[in-house]
Amino acid sequence: MRQALISVSDKHDLLPFVKGLIDNDFRIISTGGTKKMLEDAGLPVTGISEITGFPEIMDGRVKTLHPKVHGGLLSVRTNPKHKAEMAANDIHYIDMVVVNLYPFKQTIEKENVTFTEAIENIDIGGPSMLRSAAKNHAFVTVICDAADYAGVLNEINAQGDTTSETRARLAAKVFRHTAAYDCMIADYLTQQVQERNPESITLTFTKKQNLRYGENPHQQASFFAGKKQGYSMAYATQLHGKELSYNNIQDADAALNIVKEFNESVVVAVKHKNPCGVGIGNNVYEAWQRAFEADKVSIFGGIVATNQEIDAATAEEMKSLFLEIILAPSFTKEAFDILSAKKNIRLMTFDTDLNQEDKNMFISVNGGLLLQNLDKKTAADYALNVVTEKQPTEAEIKDLLFAMKVCKHVKSNAITLAKGQKTIGVGAGQMNRVGAALIALKQAESAGYTDQIVLASDAFFPFDDVVKLAHQYGVTAIIQPGGSIRDEDSIKACNESGISMIFTGIRHFKH
């Protein structure tokens, strides 16, 4: 009689599968809670202790780590020596393993989980059985995912056994599964001991969805989710609209990163991963008005995100525009009804919890990976050193700090202009800072802003040319990191032009 060893934490769809195996003359071996469930269902089941001749001990920590289990899994059945050793030690073949692992990921995601609880949810016997069975997939069928029950049972019903191709495919899946499981544990323990410079890094992601294509139609793409956290597209919920695209996800991620900078009511509009309009206000409607007024042209076809619930009044205004996505913590029923009348617009909600926020970011390069800490420096970390004769006004300081929050998320060289708590010009990703400044200043001028403008720069001015250009377009206050060997040239130009300038001491490059 063939034997199947079954021990699962997730018991979804298990009973009909086991009944199907029994109908095909499998003897079922099981452990702990799985054994009890099968017995309660009236199914014949043999306890693991009857196989090993040894009790389950140490609260179940030790039950399957035994030669009669792993010998039955690892024996090469065409090897005479293995056959003789099986007979000599009264070991019987195990033909199938069905195991899924202790819920380590779900455990560490729980609020206020203790270290002890996390450790207890590290599975040892499960991965060992899966790996043994997967290594010997020439003879053993191994299942780690309930989604594979039906296919395996169909093959057994049709031809008496699984095919070698199926066993190989399931074995590869098992090693992906156990590798991901070990990665989660390694990452958790690395964080617990606060290791800042590990000799290797282990990352694991789970497929969220296949995408129609990547940046361009000829590129294939998929979306994978990592650890659960707030302000994350990987864990956002789509309430309405057509399927997300690769570029949608990148743009939306950029929008959420900017929203995360603000405690005030803020609305952010993004196009091609750069902000085209950002506004803050006393409520979401006021913030929306300012974000829209910041750039009424570029927002067309863009992505909008806010840290506030969308109300009906704001939804009515948004409805008149073509927007790809609207992201918010929530929508009122009236707002959702208004916006969902548009068939294709994606309406999405996201979690604002920052308790599980990542500390690092990863960027892929050909053949490698760059790792760095996230740029979490804020106004609280700035030196805010006024280096000019003219002091900025209180209103200018508010706008300067607002402009710098946005500038931090604009591709370098970055220049942002602001007035009245909204952006009025954004210069992004240029090869020199004068070019970026000119783009932003021309944008502000074309919208009718010609005086009392503030300017933020993500890095220092190597020359005084940006200051002189800014003066021509009505800039009255500047914020920048400082640190150039020619800082005095820029300070002098500010003094001659009646511009106030603040050094922050912190650079915000974003390549």
DOTORNU-290530 format. One record per residue (C-alpha): residue number from 0; residue in three letters; chain; x, y, z. Coordinates in steps of 0.02 Angstrom, whole numbers, m for minus. Layout:
! residues N
ATOM     n   res   chain     east    north       up
ATOM   NUM   ALA       A        X        Y        Z
...
! end
This chain:
! residues 511
ATOM     n   res   chain     east    north       up
ATOM     0   MET       A        0        0        0
ATOM     1   ARG       A       66      173      m47
ATOM     2   GLN       A       87      296       96
ATOM     3   ALA       A       53      483      106
ATOM     4   LEU       A      120      585      252
ATOM     5   ILE       A        8      735      284
ATOM     6   SER       A       42      874      410
ATOM     7   VAL       A      m26     1046      372
ATOM     8   SER       A      m55     1210      463
ATOM     9   ASP       A     m173     1274      329
ATOM    10   LYS       A     m308     1140      313
ATOM    11   HIS       A     m403     1224      171
ATOM    12   ASP       A     m477     1096       49
ATOM    13   LEU       A     m385      954      135
ATOM    14   LEU       A     m528      832      172
ATOM    15   PRO       A     m587      800       m7
ATOM    16   PHE       A     m407      778      m61
ATOM    17   VAL       A     m370      649       74
ATOM    18   LYS       A     m533      558       35
ATOM    19   GLY       A     m474      548     m146
ATOM    20   LEU       A     m307      475      m93
ATOM    21   ILE       A     m393      344       16
ATOM    22   ASP       A     m504      298     m131
ATOM    23   ASN       A     m342      265     m226
ATOM    24   ASP       A     m279      148      m89
ATOM    25   PHE       A     m161      267       m1
ATOM    26   ARG       A     m124      240      183
ATOM    27   ILE       A     m128      409      272
ATOM    28   ILE       A        4      452      401
ATOM    29   SER       A      m21      611      500
ATOM    30   THR       A       26      714      653
ATOM    31   GLY       A      m50      825      785
ATOM    32   GLY       A     m195      936      734
ATOM    33   THR       A     m202      867      558
ATOM    34   LYS       A     m222      690      624
ATOM    35   LYS       A     m362      745      739
ATOM    36   MET       A     m453      834      599
ATOM    37   LEU       A     m447      680      488
ATOM    38   GLU       A     m502      567      630
ATOM    39   ASP       A     m647      684      671
ATOM    40   ALA       A     m700      670      489
ATOM    41   GLY       A     m705      481      509
ATOM    42   LEU       A     m556      447      396
ATOM    43   PRO       A     m431      308      431
ATOM    44   VAL       A     m266      383      485
ATOM    45   THR       A     m105      318      561
ATOM    46   GLY       A      m13      425      689
ATOM    47   ILE       A      169      465      658
ATOM    48   SER       A      217      383      822
ATOM    49   GLU       A      152      216      756
ATOM    50   ILE       A      276      233      613
ATOM    51   THR       A      427      291      711
ATOM    52   GLY       A      395      196      873
ATOM    53   PHE       A      434      358      963
ATOM    54   PRO       A      314      482     1042
ATOM    55   GLU       A      290      662      987
ATOM    56   ILE       A      391      759     1117
ATOM    57   MET       A      438      935     1170
ATOM    58   ASP       A      266     1008     1130
ATOM    59   GLY       A      276      938      954
ATOM    60   ARG       A      447     1011      916
ATOM    61   VAL       A      510      834      885
ATOM    62   LYS       A      396      712      795
ATOM    63   THR       A      447      685      613
ATOM    64   LEU       A      636      704      630
ATOM    65   HIS       A      666      517      625
ATOM    66   PRO       A      753      391      509
ATOM    67   LYS       A      591      298      478
ATOM    68   VAL       A      520      457      405
ATOM    69   HIS       A      669      525      311
ATOM    70   GLY       A      731      353      259
ATOM    71   GLY       A      560      321      184
ATOM    72   LEU       A      572      485       90
ATOM    73   LEU       A      754      485       34
ATOM    74   SER       A      781      305      m18
ATOM    75   VAL       A      831      285     m200
ATOM    76   ARG       A      716      146     m248
ATOM    77   THR       A      824       79     m388
ATOM    78   ASN       A      975       65     m274
ATOM    79   PRO       A      998     m113     m204
ATOM    80   LYS       A     1100      m51      m56
ATOM    81   HIS       A      960       70       m8
ATOM    82   LYS       A      832      m69      m26
ATOM    83   ALA       A      932     m183       89
ATOM    84   GLU       A      952      m47      220
ATOM    85   MET       A      765      m10      213
ATOM    86   ALA       A      727     m194      247
ATOM    87   ALA       A      859     m210      383
ATOM    88   ASN       A      788      m60      477
ATOM    89   ASP       A      604      m96      447
ATOM    90   ILE       A      580       67      349
ATOM    91   HIS       A      438       83      225
ATOM    92   TYR       A      428      197       75
ATOM    93   ILE       A      331      359       91
ATOM    94   ASP       A      262      401      m81
ATOM    95   MET       A      187      571      m49
ATOM    96   VAL       A      215      717       69
ATOM    97   VAL       A       83      851       95
ATOM    98   VAL       A      150      986      209
ATOM    99   ASN       A      128     1171      231
ATOM   100   LEU       A      224     1265      362
ATOM   101   TYR       A      192     1352      527
ATOM   102   PRO       A      122     1526      490
ATOM   103   PHE       A      281     1624      527
ATOM   104   LYS       A      238     1770      412
ATOM   105   GLN       A       64     1790      484
ATOM   106   THR       A      134     1778      659
ATOM   107   ILE       A      263     1917      643
ATOM   108   GLU       A      135     2029      558
ATOM   109   LYS       A       22     2022      710
ATOM   110   GLU       A       16     2174      821
ATOM   111   ASN       A      121     2160      980
ATOM   112   VAL       A      187     1987      935
ATOM   113   THR       A      321     1930     1057
ATOM   114   PHE       A      492     1864     1007
ATOM   115   THR       A      452     1699     1093
ATOM   116   GLU       A      292     1678      992
ATOM   117   ALA       A      386     1713      832
ATOM   118   ILE       A      519     1584      874
ATOM   119   GLU       A      388     1452      912
ATOM   120   ASN       A      317     1477      738
ATOM   121   ILE       A      480     1431      652
ATOM   122   ASP       A      444     1261      574
ATOM   123   ILE       A      585     1134      577
ATOM   124   GLY       A      509      965      538
ATOM   125   GLY       A      400     1032      397
ATOM   126   PRO       A      540     1104      290
ATOM   127   SER       A      645      949      323
ATOM   128   MET       A      509      833      256
ATOM   129   LEU       A      474      947      108
ATOM   130   ARG       A      658      956       61
ATOM   131   SER       A      684      768       79
ATOM   132   ALA       A      533      731      m29
ATOM   133   ALA       A      579      864     m158
ATOM   134   LYS       A      757      799     m171
ATOM   135   ASN       A      689      625     m206
ATOM   136   HIS       A      552      683     m325
ATOM   137   ALA       A      600      546     m447
ATOM   138   PHE       A      497      435     m332
ATOM   139   VAL       A      401      549     m212
ATOM   140   THR       A      261      673     m246
ATOM   141   VAL       A      274      827     m136
ATOM   142   ILE       A      140      959     m109
ATOM   143   CYS       A      158     1123      m13
ATOM   144   ASP       A        9     1217      m86
ATOM   145   ALA       A     m175     1170      m79
ATOM   146   ALA       A     m194     1241     m255
ATOM   147   ASP       A     m105     1084     m318
ATOM   148   TYR       A     m223      958     m236
ATOM   149   ALA       A     m344      947     m381
ATOM   150   GLY       A     m213      925     m516
ATOM   151   VAL       A     m121      789     m421
ATOM   152   LEU       A     m281      694     m381
ATOM   153   ASN       A     m338      706     m562
ATOM   154   GLU       A     m176      626     m621
ATOM   155   ILE       A     m186      487     m492
ATOM   156   ASN       A     m368      453     m537
ATOM   157   ALA       A     m328      449     m722
ATOM   158   GLN       A     m166      349     m725
ATOM   159   GLY       A     m133      284     m552
ATOM   160   ASP       A       12      402     m511
ATOM   161   THR       A       83      573     m544
ATOM   162   THR       A      196      602     m694
ATOM   163   SER       A      382      634     m676
ATOM   164   GLU       A      352      807     m750
ATOM   165   THR       A      225      848     m615
ATOM   166   ARG       A      338      784     m477
ATOM   167   ALA       A      483      890     m542
ATOM   168   ARG       A      373     1044     m554
ATOM   169   LEU       A      308     1021     m377
ATOM   170   ALA       A      484      992     m312
ATOM   171   ALA       A      543     1157     m385
ATOM   172   LYS       A      394     1243     m305
ATOM   173   VAL       A      439     1167     m137
ATOM   174   PHE       A      616     1233     m143
ATOM   175   ARG       A      550     1406     m187
ATOM   176   HIS       A      430     1390      m42
ATOM   177   THR       A      558     1335       87
ATOM   178   ALA       A      685     1463       24
ATOM   179   ALA       A      557     1602       45
ATOM   180   TYR       A      513     1538      218
ATOM   181   ASP       A      695     1537      272
ATOM   182   CYS       A      718     1711      198
ATOM   183   MET       A      577     1779      307
ATOM   184   ILE       A      653     1702      463
ATOM   185   ALA       A      827     1765      420
ATOM   186   ASP       A      761     1940      388
ATOM   187   TYR       A      662     1942      551
ATOM   188   LEU       A      807     1883      657
ATOM   189   THR       A      928     2002      570
ATOM   190   GLN       A      814     2146      617
ATOM   191   GLN       A      796     2082      795
ATOM   192   VAL       A      984     2084      823
ATOM   193   GLN       A      997     2251      730
ATOM   194   GLU       A     1130     2188      611
ATOM   195   ARG       A     1168     2338      501
ATOM   196   ASN       A     1296     2262      384
ATOM   197   PRO       A     1255     2078      351
ATOM   198   GLU       A     1371     1976      242
ATOM   199   SER       A     1222     1927      134
ATOM   200   ILE       A     1042     1981      116
ATOM   201   THR       A      891     1871       93
ATOM   202   LEU       A      736     1940        9
ATOM   203   THR       A      573     1855      m31
ATOM   204   PHE       A      418     1916     m123
ATOM   205   THR       A      253     1834     m165
ATOM   206   LYS       A      169     1860     m332
ATOM   207   LYS       A       22     1978     m318
ATOM   208   GLN       A      m26     1978     m501
ATOM   209   ASN       A       34     1959     m678
ATOM   210   LEU       A       30     2122     m775
ATOM   211   ARG       A      m24     2142     m954
ATOM   212   TYR       A      150     2205     m997
ATOM   213   GLY       A      293     2309     m926
ATOM   214   GLU       A      348     2485     m967
ATOM   215   ASN       A      318     2443    m1150
ATOM   216   PRO       A      202     2318    m1235
ATOM   217   HIS       A      345     2202    m1285
ATOM   218   GLN       A      403     2180    m1104
ATOM   219   GLN       A      330     2048     m988
ATOM   220   ALA       A      299     2099     m807
ATOM   221   SER       A      231     2040     m640
ATOM   222   PHE       A      197     2123     m472
ATOM   223   PHE       A      264     2045     m313
ATOM   224   ALA       A      226     2091     m133
ATOM   225   GLY       A      352     2091        9
ATOM   226   LYS       A      322     2126      193
ATOM   227   LYS       A      158     2207      236
ATOM   228   GLN       A      169     2393      273
ATOM   229   GLY       A       74     2555      259
ATOM   230   TYR       A       78     2674      110
ATOM   231   SER       A      111     2522        0
ATOM   232   MET       A       42     2483     m172
ATOM   233   ALA       A       80     2301     m139
ATOM   234   TYR       A      m52     2302       m2
ATOM   235   ALA       A     m171     2433      m71
ATOM   236   THR       A     m349     2377     m111
ATOM   237   GLN       A     m426     2413     m280
ATOM   238   LEU       A     m610     2454     m262
ATOM   239   HIS       A     m652     2498     m442
ATOM   240   GLY       A     m583     2516     m616
ATOM   241   LYS       A     m479     2422     m743
ATOM   242   GLU       A     m323     2322     m708
ATOM   243   LEU       A     m167     2413     m650
ATOM   244   SER       A      m19     2429     m767
ATOM   245   TYR       A      166     2422     m729
ATOM   246   ASN       A      183     2610     m751
ATOM   247   ASN       A       27     2642     m645
ATOM   248   ILE       A      106     2550     m499
ATOM   249   GLN       A      269     2646     m512
ATOM   250   ASP       A      180     2813     m521
ATOM   251   ALA       A       64     2770     m378
ATOM   252   ASP       A      211     2716     m270
ATOM   253   ALA       A      294     2884     m302
ATOM   254   ALA       A      133     2975     m253
ATOM   255   LEU       A      116     2878      m91
ATOM   256   ASN       A      297     2916      m44
ATOM   257   ILE       A      261     3102      m58
ATOM   258   VAL       A       96     3090       36
ATOM   259   LYS       A      190     3002      177
ATOM   260   GLU       A      292     3161      206
ATOM   261   PHE       A      141     3261      265
ATOM   262   ASN       A       37     3266      423
ATOM   263   GLU       A      m73     3403      352
ATOM   264   SER       A     m212     3369      227
ATOM   265   VAL       A     m119     3346       64
ATOM   266   VAL       A     m159     3300     m115
ATOM   267   VAL       A      m20     3243     m231
ATOM   268   ALA       A      m32     3227     m419
ATOM   269   VAL       A      104     3124     m505
ATOM   270   LYS       A      153     3100     m686
ATOM   271   HIS       A      296     2986     m738
ATOM   272   LYS       A      353     2964     m557
ATOM   273   ASN       A      375     3152     m529
ATOM   274   PRO       A      251     3266     m440
ATOM   275   CYS       A      161     3386     m556
ATOM   276   GLY       A       55     3464     m421
ATOM   277   VAL       A       54     3458     m231
ATOM   278   GLY       A      m58     3558     m116
ATOM   279   ILE       A      m97     3560       69
ATOM   280   GLY       A     m248     3637      153
ATOM   281   ASN       A     m366     3634      299
ATOM   282   ASN       A     m462     3490      220
ATOM   283   VAL       A     m453     3374       70
ATOM   284   TYR       A     m555     3489      m41
ATOM   285   GLU       A     m440     3637      m11
ATOM   286   ALA       A     m286     3528      m37
ATOM   287   TRP       A     m360     3462     m199
ATOM   288   GLN       A     m394     3638     m263
ATOM   289   ARG       A     m214     3688     m232
ATOM   290   ALA       A     m142     3530     m310
ATOM   291   PHE       A     m250     3552     m465
ATOM   292   GLU       A     m209     3737     m482
ATOM   293   ALA       A      m23     3694     m470
ATOM   294   ASP       A      m23     3619     m645
ATOM   295   LYS       A     m191     3603     m733
ATOM   296   VAL       A     m111     3531     m889
ATOM   297   SER       A        6     3395     m825
ATOM   298   ILE       A     m121     3321     m705
ATOM   299   PHE       A     m219     3257     m856
ATOM   300   GLY       A     m195     3068     m858
ATOM   301   GLY       A     m103     3074     m694
ATOM   302   ILE       A     m118     2986     m527
ATOM   303   VAL       A     m187     3072     m373
ATOM   304   ALA       A     m157     3022     m192
ATOM   305   THR       A     m211     3098      m27
ATOM   306   ASN       A     m197     3058      158
ATOM   307   GLN       A     m379     3103      189
ATOM   308   GLU       A     m548     3025      154
ATOM   309   ILE       A     m617     3084      m13
ATOM   310   ASP       A     m784     3172        9
ATOM   311   ALA       A     m922     3207     m115
ATOM   312   ALA       A     m871     3387     m151
ATOM   313   THR       A     m693     3335     m193
ATOM   314   ALA       A     m754     3187     m295
ATOM   315   GLU       A     m864     3302     m401
ATOM   316   GLU       A     m711     3407     m444
ATOM   317   MET       A     m603     3255     m482
ATOM   318   LYS       A     m738     3177     m590
ATOM   319   SER       A     m720     3310     m724
ATOM   320   LEU       A     m539     3259     m758
ATOM   321   PHE       A     m461     3107     m839
ATOM   322   LEU       A     m364     3027     m697
ATOM   323   GLU       A     m287     2853     m700
ATOM   324   ILE       A     m294     2817     m513
ATOM   325   ILE       A     m361     2900     m356
ATOM   326   LEU       A     m282     2836     m195
ATOM   327   ALA       A     m351     2877      m23
ATOM   328   PRO       A     m368     2795      148
ATOM   329   SER       A     m556     2791      115
ATOM   330   PHE       A     m699     2862       12
ATOM   331   THR       A     m867     2917       76
ATOM   332   LYS       A    m1010     2819       m3
ATOM   333   GLU       A    m1064     2974      m99
ATOM   334   ALA       A     m887     3004     m163
ATOM   335   PHE       A     m868     2823     m218
ATOM   336   ASP       A    m1035     2827     m310
ATOM   337   ILE       A     m985     2987     m400
ATOM   338   LEU       A     m814     2925     m454
ATOM   339   SER       A     m860     2744     m493
ATOM   340   ALA       A     m982     2808     m624
ATOM   341   LYS       A     m825     2821     m731
ATOM   342   LYS       A     m794     2643     m789
ATOM   343   ASN       A     m604     2637     m802
ATOM   344   ILE       A     m540     2748     m663
ATOM   345   ARG       A     m451     2649     m528
ATOM   346   LEU       A     m510     2690     m353
ATOM   347   MET       A     m395     2621     m219
ATOM   348   THR       A     m375     2626      m31
ATOM   349   PHE       A     m214     2604       67
ATOM   350   ASP       A     m161     2578      246
ATOM   351   THR       A      m78     2727      332
ATOM   352   ASP       A        4     2623      469
ATOM   353   LEU       A      191     2659      477
ATOM   354   ASN       A      232     2534      615
ATOM   355   GLN       A      301     2406      492
ATOM   356   GLU       A      383     2529      374
ATOM   357   ASP       A      542     2470      288
ATOM   358   LYS       A      706     2549      340
ATOM   359   ASN       A      797     2506      179
ATOM   360   MET       A      773     2520       m7
ATOM   361   PHE       A      841     2412     m146
ATOM   362   ILE       A      883     2458     m325
ATOM   363   SER       A      930     2328     m455
ATOM   364   VAL       A     1078     2353     m570
ATOM   365   ASN       A     1144     2233     m701
ATOM   366   GLY       A     1204     2083     m603
ATOM   367   GLY       A     1183     2163     m433
ATOM   368   LEU       A     1081     2254     m304
ATOM   369   LEU       A     1108     2420     m217
ATOM   370   LEU       A     1052     2434      m36
ATOM   371   GLN       A     1033     2595       63
ATOM   372   ASN       A      935     2664      209
ATOM   373   LEU       A      778     2758      161
ATOM   374   ASP       A      795     2947      161
ATOM   375   LYS       A      691     2989      314
ATOM   376   LYS       A      769     3157      353
ATOM   377   THR       A      637     3290      381
ATOM   378   ALA       A      626     3473      429
ATOM   379   ALA       A      656     3421      610
ATOM   380   ASP       A      832     3368      556
ATOM   381   TYR       A      874     3527      460
ATOM   382   ALA       A      997     3656      525
ATOM   383   LEU       A      886     3795      454
ATOM   384   ASN       A     1032     3916      450
ATOM   385   VAL       A      986     4085      373
ATOM   386   VAL       A     1145     4136      281
ATOM   387   THR       A     1087     4298      201
ATOM   388   GLU       A     1061     4475      263
ATOM   389   LYS       A      875     4463      227
ATOM   390   GLN       A      773     4353      342
ATOM   391   PRO       A      632     4248      267
ATOM   392   THR       A      457     4290      326
ATOM   393   GLU       A      353     4165      424
ATOM   394   ALA       A      247     4131      270
ATOM   395   GLU       A      402     4104      164
ATOM   396   ILE       A      473     3980      290
ATOM   397   LYS       A      312     3879      283
ATOM   398   ASP       A      318     3876       94
ATOM   399   LEU       A      505     3836       93
ATOM   400   LEU       A      484     3685      205
ATOM   401   PHE       A      334     3629      102
ATOM   402   ALA       A      435     3648      m59
ATOM   403   MET       A      579     3547       13
ATOM   404   LYS       A      464     3403       62
ATOM   405   VAL       A      412     3392     m120
ATOM   406   CYS       A      587     3423     m189
ATOM   407   LYS       A      649     3271      m93
ATOM   408   HIS       A      545     3161     m209
ATOM   409   VAL       A      585     3245     m375
ATOM   410   LYS       A      719     3168     m486
ATOM   411   SER       A      886     3259     m472
ATOM   412   ASN       A      936     3388     m518
ATOM   413   ALA       A      778     3447     m431
ATOM   414   ILE       A      702     3620     m413
ATOM   415   THR       A      529     3652     m341
ATOM   416   LEU       A      439     3818     m328
ATOM   417   ALA       A      297     3852     m207
ATOM   418   LYS       A      178     3988     m156
ATOM   419   GLY       A       30     3981      m38
ATOM   420   GLN       A       61     3799       12
ATOM   421   LYS       A       58     3729     m164
ATOM   422   THR       A      187     3692     m297
ATOM   423   ILE       A      189     3813     m442
ATOM   424   GLY       A      339     3743     m537
ATOM   425   VAL       A      437     3580     m539
ATOM   426   GLY       A      601     3553     m630
ATOM   427   ALA       A      652     3371     m630
ATOM   428   GLY       A      792     3258     m690
ATOM   429   GLN       A      894     3383     m789
ATOM   430   MET       A     1079     3366     m823
ATOM   431   ASN       A     1115     3535     m741
ATOM   432   ARG       A     1028     3633     m606
ATOM   433   VAL       A     1004     3789     m711
ATOM   434   GLY       A      903     3687     m835
ATOM   435   ALA       A      793     3618     m697
ATOM   436   ALA       A      768     3790     m624
ATOM   437   LEU       A      723     3864     m792
ATOM   438   ILE       A      589     3731     m822
ATOM   439   ALA       A      511     3765     m652
ATOM   440   LEU       A      522     3954     m667
ATOM   441   LYS       A      448     3958     m842
ATOM   442   GLN       A      305     3849     m781
ATOM   443   ALA       A      269     3970     m638
ATOM   444   GLU       A      279     4119     m753
ATOM   445   SER       A      159     4043     m879
ATOM   446   ALA       A       34     4017     m738
ATOM   447   GLY       A       47     4200     m688
ATOM   448   TYR       A      162     4184     m536
ATOM   449   THR       A      293     4321     m547
ATOM   450   ASP       A      333     4373     m368
ATOM   451   GLN       A      343     4310     m188
ATOM   452   ILE       A      396     4139     m249
ATOM   453   VAL       A      502     4020     m145
ATOM   454   LEU       A      626     3896     m219
ATOM   455   ALA       A      692     3731     m151
ATOM   456   SER       A      842     3637     m219
ATOM   457   ASP       A      885     3457     m177
ATOM   458   ALA       A     1073     3493     m177
ATOM   459   PHE       A     1190     3640     m163
ATOM   460   PHE       A     1221     3772     m298
ATOM   461   PRO       A     1396     3750     m373
ATOM   462   PHE       A     1382     3926     m446
ATOM   463   ASP       A     1275     4081     m421
ATOM   464   ASP       A     1185     4059     m587
ATOM   465   VAL       A     1025     3983     m514
ATOM   466   VAL       A     1009     4129     m391
ATOM   467   LYS       A     1027     4258     m528
ATOM   468   LEU       A      902     4166     m638
ATOM   469   ALA       A      779     4148     m493
ATOM   470   HIS       A      786     4334     m457
ATOM   471   GLN       A      730     4372     m635
ATOM   472   TYR       A      571     4269     m608
ATOM   473   GLY       A      518     4340     m440
ATOM   474   VAL       A      594     4218     m315
ATOM   475   THR       A      611     4298     m144
ATOM   476   ALA       A      671     4152      m36
ATOM   477   ILE       A      776     3996      m66
ATOM   478   ILE       A      809     3838       33
ATOM   479   GLN       A      953     3722      m10
ATOM   480   PRO       A     1078     3608       80
ATOM   481   GLY       A     1232     3717       61
ATOM   482   GLY       A     1405     3639       61
ATOM   483   SER       A     1479     3701     m103
ATOM   484   ILE       A     1653     3775     m102
ATOM   485   ARG       A     1571     3923     m189
ATOM   486   ASP       A     1428     3948      m66
ATOM   487   GLU       A     1486     4127      m38
ATOM   488   ASP       A     1453     4168     m221
ATOM   489   SER       A     1270     4116     m202
ATOM   490   ILE       A     1252     4206      m36
ATOM   491   LYS       A     1323     4364     m113
ATOM   492   ALA       A     1204     4351     m262
ATOM   493   CYS       A     1057     4331     m141
ATOM   494   ASN       A     1109     4484      m42
ATOM   495   GLU       A     1125     4587     m200
ATOM   496   SER       A      954     4529     m259
ATOM   497   GLY       A      860     4546      m95
ATOM   498   ILE       A      831     4359      m80
ATOM   499   SER       A      835     4266       85
ATOM   500   MET       A      919     4095       87
ATOM   501   ILE       A      918     3952      211
ATOM   502   PHE       A     1044     3810      220
ATOM   503   THR       A      976     3644      285
ATOM   504   GLY       A     1139     3545      292
ATOM   505   ILE       A     1050     3393      216
ATOM   506   ARG       A     1050     3340       34
ATOM   507   HIS       A      902     3247      m45
ATOM   508   PHE       A      968     3175     m209
ATOM   509   LYS       A      846     3057     m295
ATOM   510   HIS       A      921     2977     m450
! end
